[in-house]
Amino acid sequence: MAKRVRIRCINKTDRPNAHERVKNVGGLNSDGTRWKLSVEKAIRDIESHEWEYYVEESGKTARVIVATHNGHKYIKTAADGIQPDNLLSLPECP
């Protein structure tokens, strides 16, 4: 069974394309320390089924999935359709 982890922040690139905009994702460990990893690592984690990431907003959760656009893999929330809006609306990671 995959370990479930909440993404609470992101770091963005300077790219205008929403499918290439998220560079890192991060959150809090159970002990209050911060974690951060690259989108490439998050994609590998999701595809390996070892980790399951999600975003929570206004009490609702959305699972983070891997999608492909023009041959480029990226992450988005399952509830978004095309644009990764839920991720892009998160605050910047320190």
C-alpha positions, -999 to +999 in steps of 0.1 A: +000+000+000+013+034-009+023+059+017+000+090+016+016+124+019+001+159+016+017+185-006+015+219+011+038+241-010+056+242-044+084+260-061+077+273-096+100+277-126+099+308-148+082+289-176+049+302-188+036+267-197+015+254-168+026+218-176+062+228-169+058+253-141+061+233-109+098+225-100+095+212-064+068+201-041+070+201-003+052+196+030+055+188+066+067+156+083+048+143+113+075+158+136+070+193+121+101+193+099+098+203+063+104+181+033+109+191-003+116+171-035+118+176-072+088+170-095+109+144-113+113+125-080+076+129-072+068+114-106+090+084-100+074+079-066+039+081-080+047+058-109+063+032-085+031+032-064+053+036-033+040+071-025+006+088-031+006+126-029-025+148-024-035+184-020-060+196+005-080+228+000-111+239+019-115+205+035-114+187+001-086+165-010-074+159-046-050+132-055-019+142-074-014+122-106+012+120-134+000+133-168+018+138-201+015+168-224+034+169-257+057+141-244+065+159-212+055+143-179+042+166-152+020+164-120-015+177-115-044+170-093-070+145-105-098+170-100-084+197-123-089+185-158-061+200-179-045+228-158-026+220-125-044+248-107-046+233-072-009+228-072-002+263-087-023+279-060-002+265-032+023+288-014+060+288-023+082+264-004+109+279+017 
